[in-house]
Amino acid sequence: MAPRNTVAPIDFARHMKTHWESALGNRSNPALEQLWQITAATFNEAILTGDQRWRVLEPATGTGKTQGLIVYSAMMAELNAAGAPSNCTGILVVVRTIEQANEIVASINELAGRPVAIARHSENKIAAGRCGDKDVLVITHSAYQRAVEAICRNQQGKWDEFVKWEGGQRRLTIIDEALANIVEHYQVKAQDISNVLAMIDQPMRLRHNVAVQAIKSLRETLEFLEFDRLEARQGLLWRDPRASQIDWSEEHSFAGLIDEVSRLPLDMMILRKESPLDRRRLTEQATNTLRSCESILSGWAYYQRSGDWDTINNSELLIPVELPGPVVLDATAAHNMLWELLGERAVRPVIPSKARRYRNVTLHVTNANGLGKGSMKEKGAARLPRVIKELEKSSKERSVLVCLHQSLEPKALTLEPKFSRYAIAHWGAIDGKNDWQDFDTAVVLGLPYRGDLWAVGTFIALQGLPENGWFASPSWNDYDDVRKVMEQKQITVSVIQAINRVRCRKVINAEGDCPPTDVYVVLPESRLGASILRDITTEMPGINVVPWGFNLDGDAVSVRQAEGYDPLISYMRYRPSGETSMITVKSELGWPSSKMKELGRLLRDGAHRITATLGEMGITFHHNGKTGRGANGWLIKA
């Protein structure tokens, strides 16, 4: 096999220093330059060895990990252009969002001086041939996940189009930030199955009799669990599908049934109206249920009871054997249990520990109970104004980013605090973003708990099935309860990611310092809170921790409300495709009837700024034409 092109680490560090200081306006230091050399050496090792081990680089936020992949990719394209075709090295880059994919492609092409990189995603549906003639292909995490799922189901997907190019097999995969969905979780409830069975008419049942009978049996299993009310909240149902007493085997498939269900006019069947967006939503729900049933019937299964619901669950690891030279750039890898659970399948090179210092960051900490999604949905509307009012006391010149649960975001958008700038982000849509890198204040309100179900599914996908007694005593290695440790570390990762969206990610001198930054965080009044705080101080050396004398559940306060209708634009920007009724808008934003009446009037005016802006986002207003109590309107997002 011909030797593959690699970028010399010393040359890479030299180019990075120039780019870092001249183009980005940052300051370099010896620790950073050593880190950059290690980065290039790790990329090179992945290219040359061709093994399937995951190399995990954990440079601190603000040390140029994304800029590094851009510079390395541009330098590789230059080597490919100057060398023999047999030596060319193709690169696959995987990032979180479409916006990031586009930005990275533009930056690589600008550095290279020609179009050597291309992005492929839902907003840029290019032919496979156009991907194959570019040195660098950039895709999103979700595109990666869908391609791997197709492999796992032995279906035709886009994987070959991602990993092959005119130079043969791409030799390096750079994943910017840990893949959010490297483990796929499957879950069904009895009601989910009943909903799908109601869609299947008798002729279709006869055509797919084995599959239909299998999901009926699965529903009966769930109904028995609900009736029997076992004392244990969770446990293994079967290790091997042959022990399930359900007539199903590897020879059978749900593919035909899924295909037929996906072509049903579910909008007309269920809603009695023609609505393409609702049809897509209902189809996705039905096919997800069927795929979950197939995964559960084809492998092991465990049950979990949460409140009044019993669920049967399964999970699988989405790592294809043929993934070319994977290298993950994960700033919080030290606290991500994924890499520890992967064991020998993951390699973590040692990197310099003094590249960043956080002595200019002040972490204000208070404690409270009820910080999960459910409690924050109930109490958040009163808690958020208290937090805003408290920060307004200390300074009105702040630029403030608040990270909270998505259910609280609409309420937050209606506020207009007396800050110089005010922005909202929610869990699940904040990691890796640079939108707020000039903000001087970050607030973390509420925590993204994932729960036992996520921890159990992830553990089994990565480590295999434990003994039956593990569910009652989930120990692993030195951890007495690995589920709790996984939960705690996952929260830590999310909190650190949120904190580092503001300007503490910037490097302003050779010592690795950042501009002065304030961070306000509410942690649990428990051992969990202490563990999260300890991990934050470990990850951000030198950070100043001070008590925040603030009562989250104190007296009611009021904060200035936004007078116009711009919160509707922000609210709709993050809404899923489909219909959003004006009743929902009123409830979510908390606007009075008088304001909603005026909103309905201006939405009928196509020339109004709000209506025009929504139109640019693919959002249109519809009305049933009635007045008075029978009037109804809705926004449709394409």
C-alpha positions as CSV (number, residue, x, y, z in Angstrom):
1,M,0.0,0.0,0.0
2,A,1.3,3.4,-0.9
3,P,2.3,5.7,2.0
4,R,-0.4,8.3,2.8
5,N,0.1,12.0,3.1
6,T,0.5,13.4,6.7
7,V,1.1,16.9,8.0
8,A,4.4,17.3,9.9
9,P,3.5,18.3,13.5
10,I,6.1,21.0,13.6
11,D,4.8,22.6,10.4
12,F,1.3,22.3,11.7
13,A,2.1,24.1,14.9
14,R,3.9,26.8,12.9
15,H,0.9,27.4,10.7
16,M,-1.5,27.3,13.7
17,K,0.5,29.9,15.5
18,T,0.3,32.2,12.6
19,H,-3.4,31.6,12.1
20,W,-4.1,31.9,15.9
21,E,-2.3,35.2,16.3
22,S,-2.7,37.0,12.9
23,A,-6.1,35.8,11.7
24,L,-7.9,35.2,15.1
25,G,-6.2,37.9,17.3
26,N,-5.3,35.4,20.1
27,R,-2.0,34.9,21.9
28,S,0.0,31.7,21.7
29,N,2.2,30.0,24.3
30,P,4.6,27.0,24.5
31,A,1.9,24.8,26.0
32,L,-0.5,25.6,23.2
33,E,2.1,24.9,20.5
34,Q,2.9,21.6,22.2
35,L,-0.8,20.8,22.2
36,W,-1.0,21.5,18.5
37,Q,1.9,19.2,17.7
38,I,0.2,16.4,19.6
39,T,-3.0,17.1,17.7
40,A,-1.2,16.7,14.3
41,A,0.7,13.6,15.5
42,T,-2.6,12.0,16.6
43,F,-4.2,12.8,13.3
44,N,-1.2,11.3,11.5
45,E,-1.2,8.1,13.7
46,A,-4.9,7.5,12.8
47,I,-4.1,7.9,9.1
48,L,-1.1,5.6,9.1
49,T,-2.2,2.8,11.4
50,G,-5.7,2.4,9.9
51,D,-6.9,0.8,13.1
52,Q,-10.4,1.2,14.4
53,R,-9.5,2.6,17.9
54,W,-11.0,5.9,18.8
55,R,-8.4,8.5,19.6
56,V,-9.8,11.1,22.0
57,L,-8.1,14.5,22.2
58,E,-9.2,16.6,25.2
59,P,-7.8,20.1,24.6
60,A,-9.5,22.7,26.9
61,T,-12.1,25.0,25.4
62,G,-10.4,28.0,23.7
63,T,-7.2,26.1,22.6
64,G,-8.1,25.9,19.0
65,K,-9.5,22.4,18.5
66,T,-11.9,23.4,15.7
67,Q,-9.5,25.9,14.2
68,G,-6.9,23.1,14.3
69,L,-9.0,20.7,12.2
70,I,-9.5,23.6,9.7
71,V,-5.8,24.3,9.4
72,Y,-4.9,20.6,9.2
73,S,-7.5,20.0,6.5
74,A,-6.3,22.9,4.4
75,M,-2.7,21.8,4.7
76,M,-3.6,18.2,3.8
77,A,-5.4,19.4,0.6
78,E,-2.2,21.3,-0.3
79,L,-0.2,18.1,0.1
80,N,-2.7,16.1,-1.9
81,A,-2.5,18.6,-4.8
82,A,1.3,18.5,-4.9
83,G,1.7,14.7,-4.5
84,A,0.9,11.5,-6.3
85,P,-2.8,10.4,-6.3
86,S,-1.9,7.1,-4.6
87,N,-0.6,9.1,-1.6
88,C,-3.7,11.3,-1.2
89,T,-5.4,11.4,2.2
90,G,-9.2,12.1,2.3
91,I,-10.8,13.5,5.5
92,L,-14.3,13.2,6.9
93,V,-15.3,15.8,9.4
94,V,-18.4,15.3,11.7
95,V,-19.8,18.4,13.5
96,R,-23.0,19.1,15.5
97,T,-24.9,21.5,13.3
98,I,-25.5,22.5,9.7
99,E,-24.3,26.0,10.6
100,Q,-21.0,24.7,11.9
101,A,-20.6,22.5,8.9
102,N,-21.0,25.5,6.5
103,E,-18.6,27.7,8.6
104,I,-15.9,25.0,8.7
105,V,-16.1,24.4,4.9
106,A,-15.9,28.1,4.2
107,S,-12.9,28.4,6.5
108,I,-11.0,25.5,5.0
109,N,-11.6,26.7,1.5
110,E,-10.5,30.2,2.4
111,L,-7.2,28.9,3.8
112,A,-6.6,26.5,0.9
113,G,-7.4,29.2,-1.6
114,R,-9.7,26.9,-3.6
115,P,-12.8,24.7,-3.0
116,V,-11.2,21.6,-1.4
117,A,-14.0,21.0,1.2
118,I,-17.7,20.5,0.8
119,A,-20.6,20.2,3.3
120,R,-23.4,17.7,2.8
121,H,-26.6,18.0,4.8
122,S,-30.3,18.6,4.4
123,E,-29.9,22.1,3.3
124,N,-27.2,21.2,0.7
125,K,-28.3,18.0,-0.9
126,I,-25.5,17.5,-3.4
127,A,-24.8,14.5,-5.6
128,A,-22.5,11.8,-4.3
129,G,-20.0,12.4,-7.1
130,R,-19.5,16.0,-5.9
131,C,-18.5,14.7,-2.5
132,G,-16.0,12.3,-4.0
133,D,-13.8,14.8,-5.7
134,K,-13.3,16.9,-2.5
135,D,-10.4,16.3,-0.1
136,V,-12.6,17.1,2.9
137,L,-16.3,16.2,3.4
138,V,-18.1,17.7,6.3
139,I,-21.4,16.2,7.7
140,T,-23.4,16.6,10.8
141,H,-23.7,14.3,13.8
142,S,-27.3,13.4,12.8
143,A,-26.2,12.5,9.3
144,Y,-23.6,10.2,10.7
145,Q,-26.1,8.6,13.0
146,R,-28.6,7.9,10.2
147,A,-25.9,6.4,8.0
148,V,-24.7,4.1,10.8
149,E,-28.3,3.1,11.7
150,A,-28.7,2.0,8.1
151,I,-25.6,-0.2,8.4
152,C,-26.9,-1.7,11.6
153,R,-30.2,-2.6,9.9
154,N,-28.5,-4.0,6.7
155,Q,-30.1,-1.2,4.7
156,Q,-28.8,0.9,1.9
157,G,-27.6,4.2,3.3
158,K,-25.1,6.9,2.5
159,W,-22.1,5.5,4.4
160,D,-20.1,4.6,1.3
161,E,-20.7,8.1,-0.1
162,F,-19.3,9.5,3.1
163,V,-16.1,7.4,3.5
164,K,-15.1,6.9,-0.2
165,W,-13.7,9.5,-2.6
166,E,-11.6,9.7,-5.7
167,G,-8.5,8.9,-3.6
168,G,-10.0,5.7,-2.4
169,Q,-11.1,5.3,1.3
170,R,-11.0,8.4,3.4
171,R,-8.3,7.7,6.0
172,L,-9.2,10.2,8.8
173,T,-12.4,11.0,10.6
174,I,-12.3,14.1,12.8
175,I,-15.3,14.4,15.1
176,D,-15.7,17.8,16.6
177,E,-17.2,17.3,20.1
178,A,-18.3,13.9,21.3
179,L,-21.2,12.4,19.3
180,A,-24.4,13.0,21.2
181,N,-26.1,9.9,20.0
182,I,-23.3,7.3,19.7
183,V,-25.7,5.0,21.6
184,E,-29.2,4.5,20.1
185,H,-31.9,3.9,22.7
186,Y,-35.1,2.0,21.8
187,Q,-38.2,2.1,24.0
188,V,-41.9,1.2,23.6
189,K,-45.0,1.5,25.7
190,A,-48.2,-0.5,25.3
191,Q,-50.0,2.6,24.1
192,D,-47.3,3.2,21.4
193,I,-48.0,-0.3,20.0
194,S,-51.7,0.1,20.2
195,N,-51.5,3.4,18.2
196,V,-49.5,1.6,15.4
197,L,-51.8,-1.4,15.4
198,A,-54.8,1.0,14.9
199,M,-53.2,2.2,11.6
200,I,-52.8,-1.3,10.1
201,D,-55.9,-2.6,8.3
202,Q,-56.7,-6.3,7.8
203,P,-55.1,-6.8,4.4
204,M,-51.9,-5.2,5.7
205,R,-52.0,-7.5,8.8
206,L,-52.3,-10.5,6.5
207,R,-49.4,-9.4,4.4
208,H,-47.2,-8.9,7.4
209,N,-48.7,-11.4,9.8
210,V,-45.5,-12.5,11.6
211,A,-44.5,-8.9,12.4
212,V,-48.0,-7.9,13.5
213,Q,-48.3,-11.0,15.8
214,A,-44.9,-10.2,17.2
215,I,-45.7,-6.7,18.2
216,K,-49.1,-7.9,19.6
217,S,-47.2,-10.3,21.8
218,L,-44.8,-7.5,22.9
219,R,-47.9,-5.4,23.9
220,E,-49.2,-8.4,25.9
221,T,-45.9,-8.6,27.7
222,L,-46.2,-4.9,28.6
223,E,-49.8,-5.2,29.7
224,F,-48.8,-8.2,31.9
225,L,-46.0,-6.1,33.5
226,E,-48.5,-3.3,34.2
227,F,-51.0,-5.6,35.7
228,D,-48.6,-7.7,37.7
229,R,-46.8,-4.5,39.1
230,L,-43.5,-6.2,39.9
231,E,-41.7,-4.8,43.0
232,A,-38.6,-4.2,41.0
233,R,-38.6,-0.9,39.0
234,Q,-36.4,-2.4,36.3
235,G,-34.8,-5.6,35.3
236,L,-33.8,-7.8,32.5
237,L,-36.6,-9.5,30.6
238,W,-34.5,-11.7,28.3
239,R,-30.9,-12.0,27.2
240,D,-31.7,-13.8,24.0
241,P,-34.8,-13.2,21.9
242,R,-35.4,-16.9,21.8
243,A,-36.2,-16.7,25.5
244,S,-38.9,-14.2,24.9
245,Q,-41.5,-16.8,23.8
246,I,-42.4,-14.5,21.0
247,D,-42.4,-15.9,17.5
248,W,-39.6,-13.9,16.0
249,S,-36.1,-14.7,14.5
250,E,-33.3,-13.1,12.5
251,E,-35.0,-14.4,9.3
252,H,-37.9,-12.0,9.8
253,S,-37.9,-8.2,9.2
254,F,-40.1,-5.2,9.8
255,A,-38.8,-3.5,6.6
256,G,-41.9,-4.3,4.5
257,L,-44.3,-3.2,7.3
258,I,-42.4,0.0,8.0
259,D,-42.4,0.8,4.3
260,E,-46.2,0.3,4.0
261,V,-47.0,2.3,7.2
262,S,-44.7,5.1,6.0
263,R,-46.9,5.5,2.9
264,L,-50.2,5.7,4.7
265,P,-52.1,9.0,4.7
266,L,-51.9,9.3,8.5
267,D,-53.0,12.9,8.5
268,M,-56.3,12.0,6.9
269,M,-56.7,8.7,8.9
270,I,-56.1,10.2,12.3
271,L,-56.7,14.0,12.1
272,R,-59.3,13.9,9.3
273,K,-57.5,16.7,7.5
274,E,-54.8,17.0,4.8
275,S,-51.6,18.2,6.4
276,P,-48.3,17.1,5.0
277,L,-46.3,18.3,8.0
278,D,-48.6,16.4,10.4
279,R,-48.4,13.4,8.1
280,R,-44.6,13.5,8.4
281,R,-44.8,13.8,12.2
282,L,-47.2,10.9,12.6
283,T,-45.2,8.8,10.2
284,E,-42.0,9.4,12.1
285,Q,-43.7,8.4,15.4
286,A,-45.1,5.2,13.9
287,T,-41.9,4.1,12.2
288,N,-39.9,4.9,15.3
289,T,-42.2,2.6,17.3
290,L,-41.8,-0.2,14.7
291,R,-38.0,0.1,14.6
292,S,-37.9,0.0,18.4
293,C,-40.1,-3.1,18.4
294,E,-37.8,-4.8,15.9
295,S,-34.7,-4.0,17.8
296,I,-36.2,-5.3,21.1
297,L,-37.4,-8.5,19.4
298,S,-34.1,-9.1,17.7
299,G,-31.9,-8.8,20.9
300,W,-32.0,-8.4,24.6
301,A,-34.7,-6.5,26.5
302,Y,-35.1,-4.9,29.9
303,Y,-38.1,-3.2,31.4
304,Q,-38.4,-0.1,33.5
305,R,-41.2,1.4,35.4
306,S,-41.5,5.2,35.6
307,G,-44.6,6.4,37.4
308,D,-47.6,4.7,35.8
309,W,-45.8,3.7,32.7
310,D,-44.0,0.4,32.0
311,T,-41.5,0.3,29.1
312,I,-39.5,-2.3,27.3
313,N,-36.1,-1.1,26.2
314,N,-33.0,-1.9,24.2
315,S,-29.9,0.0,23.0
316,E,-27.1,-0.4,20.6
317,L,-23.7,1.2,20.0
318,L,-23.5,3.1,16.7
319,I,-19.9,2.6,15.8
320,P,-19.3,1.0,12.4
321,V,-16.3,-1.3,12.1
322,E,-15.1,0.5,8.9
323,L,-15.1,4.0,10.4
324,P,-11.8,5.5,9.0
325,G,-9.3,6.6,11.6
326,P,-11.7,8.3,14.1
327,V,-10.3,11.1,16.2
328,V,-12.6,12.9,18.6
329,L,-12.0,16.5,19.8
330,D,-13.8,16.5,23.2
331,A,-12.9,19.4,25.6
332,T,-14.7,17.6,28.4
333,A,-13.5,14.0,27.7
334,A,-12.1,13.7,31.2
335,H,-15.6,13.7,32.6
336,N,-17.3,11.8,29.7
337,M,-17.9,8.2,30.9
338,L,-18.3,7.1,27.3
339,W,-14.5,6.9,26.8
340,E,-14.0,5.0,30.1
341,L,-16.7,2.5,29.2
342,L,-15.3,1.9,25.7
343,G,-12.1,0.6,27.5
344,E,-9.3,-0.4,25.1
345,R,-11.4,0.7,22.1
346,A,-10.5,4.3,23.1
347,V,-7.1,5.9,23.3
348,R,-6.5,9.2,25.1
349,P,-3.1,10.9,24.3
350,V,-1.6,12.9,27.1
351,I,-1.8,16.6,26.5
352,P,-0.3,19.7,28.2
353,S,-2.3,20.7,31.3
354,K,-1.2,24.4,31.4
355,A,-2.5,25.6,28.1
356,R,-5.4,27.5,29.8
357,R,-5.9,29.3,33.1
358,Y,-9.2,30.5,34.5
359,R,-8.1,32.8,37.3
360,N,-10.1,35.7,35.7
361,V,-13.4,33.6,36.0
362,T,-15.6,34.0,39.1
363,L,-18.0,31.1,39.7
364,H,-20.9,32.2,41.9
365,V,-22.6,29.1,43.4
366,T,-25.9,28.7,45.3
367,N,-27.8,25.6,46.0
368,A,-31.5,24.5,45.6
369,N,-33.6,21.5,45.1
370,G,-35.9,20.7,42.2
371,L,-33.6,21.5,39.3
372,G,-34.7,18.9,36.8
373,K,-37.0,19.4,33.8
374,G,-40.2,18.6,35.6
375,S,-39.6,20.9,38.6
376,M,-38.3,23.7,36.4
377,K,-41.3,23.5,34.2
378,E,-43.5,24.0,37.3
379,K,-41.4,26.6,39.2
380,G,-39.2,28.1,36.5
381,A,-41.6,30.9,35.5
382,A,-41.2,32.4,39.0
383,R,-37.6,31.5,39.5
384,L,-36.2,33.0,36.3
385,P,-37.3,36.6,37.1
386,R,-35.7,36.3,40.5
387,V,-32.4,35.4,38.9
388,I,-32.6,38.2,36.4
389,K,-33.6,40.8,39.1
390,E,-30.6,39.7,41.3
391,L,-28.1,40.1,38.4
392,E,-29.6,43.5,37.5
393,K,-28.7,44.7,41.1
394,S,-25.0,44.2,40.5
395,S,-24.6,45.6,37.0
396,K,-26.8,46.6,34.1
397,E,-23.8,46.7,31.7
398,R,-23.6,42.9,31.6
399,S,-24.0,40.8,28.5
400,V,-25.8,37.7,29.9
401,L,-26.3,34.2,28.5
402,V,-28.9,32.1,30.3
403,C,-28.9,28.3,29.8
404,L,-32.1,26.6,30.9
405,H,-34.5,23.8,29.9
406,Q,-36.3,24.2,26.6
407,S,-39.7,24.3,28.3
408,L,-38.7,27.5,30.1
409,E,-37.3,29.2,27.0
410,P,-40.5,30.8,25.8
411,K,-41.0,32.6,29.1
412,A,-37.4,33.8,29.1
413,L,-37.8,35.2,25.6
414,T,-40.6,37.5,26.8
415,L,-38.4,39.3,29.3
416,E,-36.4,42.4,28.5
417,P,-33.8,42.8,31.3
418,K,-31.8,45.9,31.8
419,F,-28.6,44.4,30.4
420,S,-26.5,45.5,27.5
421,R,-27.2,42.1,25.9
422,Y,-29.4,39.2,26.9
423,A,-29.6,35.8,25.2
424,I,-31.2,32.4,25.9
425,A,-30.0,28.9,25.1
426,H,-31.4,25.6,26.1
427,W,-29.9,22.2,26.9
428,G,-29.3,20.1,23.9
429,A,-28.7,23.1,21.6
430,I,-25.7,24.8,23.2
431,D,-22.7,22.6,23.1
432,G,-19.9,23.7,20.8
433,K,-21.6,27.0,19.7
434,N,-19.6,30.3,19.5
435,D,-22.6,32.6,19.2
436,W,-22.0,34.2,22.6
437,Q,-18.2,34.2,22.8
438,D,-18.1,38.0,23.6
439,F,-20.6,37.7,26.5
440,D,-19.2,38.4,29.9
441,T,-21.7,36.5,32.0
442,A,-23.2,33.0,32.0
443,V,-26.1,31.7,34.0
444,V,-26.9,28.0,34.5
445,L,-30.5,27.6,35.7
446,G,-31.7,24.0,35.9
447,L,-29.8,20.8,35.1
448,P,-30.2,18.3,32.3
449,Y,-30.8,15.0,34.2
450,R,-31.0,12.0,32.0
451,G,-32.0,9.3,34.5
452,D,-31.5,5.6,35.1
453,L,-33.0,4.6,31.7
454,W,-30.3,6.5,29.8
455,A,-27.5,5.2,32.1
456,V,-28.6,1.6,31.9
457,G,-29.0,1.6,28.1
458,T,-25.6,3.3,27.6
459,F,-23.8,1.0,30.0
460,I,-25.2,-2.1,28.3
461,A,-24.5,-0.9,24.8
462,L,-20.9,-0.2,25.7
463,Q,-20.1,-3.0,28.2
464,G,-22.6,-5.7,27.2
465,L,-25.2,-7.4,29.3
466,P,-24.5,-7.5,33.1
467,E,-25.6,-10.3,35.5
468,N,-29.2,-10.2,36.6
469,G,-28.2,-8.9,40.1
470,W,-26.5,-5.8,38.6
471,F,-29.9,-4.0,38.3
472,A,-30.3,-4.0,42.0
473,S,-26.6,-3.3,42.7
474,P,-25.1,-1.6,39.6
475,S,-21.4,-1.7,40.5
476,W,-18.6,-1.5,37.9
477,N,-14.8,-1.3,38.4
478,D,-14.4,1.0,41.4
479,Y,-17.9,2.5,41.3
480,D,-20.5,1.2,43.7
481,D,-23.3,2.7,41.6
482,V,-22.0,3.4,38.1
483,R,-25.4,4.7,37.0
484,K,-25.2,7.6,39.5
485,V,-21.6,8.3,38.4
486,M,-22.6,8.3,34.7
487,E,-25.5,10.8,35.5
488,Q,-23.2,13.1,37.5
489,K,-20.5,13.2,34.9
490,Q,-22.9,13.8,32.1
491,I,-24.4,16.8,34.0
492,T,-20.9,18.0,34.6
493,V,-20.0,17.8,30.9
494,S,-23.2,19.8,30.0
495,V,-22.6,22.5,32.6
496,I,-18.9,23.0,31.6
497,Q,-20.0,23.2,28.0
498,A,-22.6,25.9,28.9
499,I,-20.1,27.9,31.0
500,N,-17.6,27.9,28.1
501,R,-19.9,29.4,25.6
502,V,-19.1,32.9,26.8
503,R,-15.8,34.8,26.7
504,C,-13.9,32.6,29.2
505,R,-13.2,30.5,26.1
506,K,-10.9,33.3,24.7
507,V,-7.2,33.4,25.3
508,I,-5.8,36.9,25.8
509,N,-2.2,36.3,26.9
510,A,0.7,33.8,26.8
511,E,-0.3,32.5,30.2
512,G,-3.6,31.2,28.8
513,D,-5.8,33.6,30.7
514,C,-9.3,34.8,29.5
515,P,-11.1,38.1,29.9
516,P,-12.9,38.7,33.3
517,T,-16.0,36.5,33.3
518,D,-18.8,35.9,35.8
519,V,-20.6,32.6,36.0
520,Y,-23.7,32.0,38.1
521,V,-24.8,28.4,38.7
522,V,-27.5,26.8,40.9
523,L,-26.4,23.3,42.0
524,P,-28.3,20.6,44.0
525,E,-28.3,20.6,47.8
526,S,-26.7,17.2,47.8
527,R,-23.6,15.2,47.3
528,L,-24.3,15.5,43.5
529,G,-23.9,19.2,43.7
530,A,-20.6,18.9,45.5
531,S,-19.3,16.4,42.9
532,I,-20.3,18.7,40.0
533,L,-18.6,21.7,41.6
534,R,-15.4,19.6,42.2
535,D,-15.4,18.5,38.5
536,I,-15.8,22.1,37.3
537,T,-12.8,23.3,39.4
538,T,-10.7,20.4,38.1
539,E,-11.7,21.1,34.5
540,M,-11.1,24.9,34.8
541,P,-7.9,25.3,36.9
542,G,-7.6,28.6,38.8
543,I,-11.3,29.4,38.7
544,N,-12.5,31.5,41.7
545,V,-15.4,29.9,43.5
546,V,-17.5,32.2,45.7
547,P,-20.8,31.8,47.5
548,W,-23.8,33.3,45.7
549,G,-26.1,34.7,48.5
550,F,-29.3,34.2,46.6
551,N,-32.5,32.3,47.4
552,L,-33.9,30.7,44.2
553,D,-37.3,30.3,45.8
554,G,-37.6,33.7,47.5
555,D,-40.3,36.4,47.1
556,A,-42.0,37.0,43.8
557,V,-40.5,39.7,41.6
558,S,-41.2,41.3,38.3
559,V,-38.9,41.9,35.3
560,R,-39.6,44.3,32.4
561,Q,-41.5,42.5,29.7
562,A,-40.5,42.9,26.0
563,E,-43.1,45.3,24.5
564,G,-43.1,44.1,20.9
565,Y,-43.6,40.8,19.2
566,D,-39.9,39.8,18.6
567,P,-40.1,37.0,21.2
568,L,-42.4,35.2,18.8
569,I,-39.6,35.1,16.2
570,S,-37.2,33.7,18.7
571,Y,-39.8,31.2,19.9
572,M,-40.7,30.0,16.4
573,R,-37.0,29.7,15.4
574,Y,-36.6,26.7,17.7
575,R,-40.1,25.1,17.2
576,P,-40.2,21.9,15.2
577,S,-41.7,21.7,11.8
578,G,-45.5,21.6,11.7
579,E,-48.4,23.5,13.2
580,T,-48.2,25.7,16.3
581,S,-51.7,27.0,17.3
582,M,-52.2,30.5,18.5
583,I,-53.5,29.0,21.7
584,T,-50.1,27.3,22.2
585,V,-48.3,30.6,21.5
586,K,-50.5,32.4,24.1
587,S,-49.9,29.8,26.7
588,E,-46.1,29.4,26.1
589,L,-45.3,33.1,25.9
590,G,-47.9,34.1,28.6
591,W,-49.3,37.0,26.5
592,P,-52.7,38.4,27.4
593,S,-55.7,38.1,25.1
594,S,-55.4,41.8,24.0
595,K,-51.9,41.2,22.8
596,M,-52.8,38.0,21.0
597,K,-55.7,39.8,19.2
598,E,-53.2,42.5,18.0
599,L,-50.8,39.7,17.0
600,G,-53.5,38.1,14.8
601,R,-54.1,41.4,13.1
602,L,-50.5,42.0,12.2
603,L,-49.9,38.4,11.1
604,R,-52.5,39.0,8.4
605,D,-50.4,41.9,7.1
606,G,-47.9,40.4,4.8
607,A,-45.9,43.7,4.8
608,H,-45.4,43.8,8.5
609,R,-41.8,43.2,9.7
610,I,-42.8,40.3,12.0
611,T,-44.8,38.6,9.3
612,A,-42.0,39.1,6.8
613,T,-39.4,37.8,9.1
614,L,-41.4,34.7,9.9
615,G,-41.9,34.2,6.2
616,E,-38.1,34.2,5.6
617,M,-37.9,31.4,8.2
618,G,-40.5,29.4,6.3
619,I,-43.3,30.2,8.7
620,T,-46.8,31.2,7.5
621,F,-49.9,32.2,9.3
622,H,-53.3,30.6,8.7
623,H,-56.8,31.4,10.0
624,N,-60.1,29.6,9.9
625,G,-61.8,32.8,8.8
626,K,-64.1,33.0,11.8
627,T,-64.5,35.8,14.4
628,G,-65.3,35.8,18.0
629,R,-65.2,32.6,20.1
630,G,-64.9,30.3,17.1
631,A,-61.9,32.1,15.7
632,N,-58.7,30.0,15.5
633,G,-55.3,30.6,13.9
634,W,-52.1,28.7,13.7
635,L,-48.5,29.1,12.4
636,I,-47.1,26.5,10.0
637,K,-43.4,25.9,9.9
638,A,-42.1,24.1,6.8
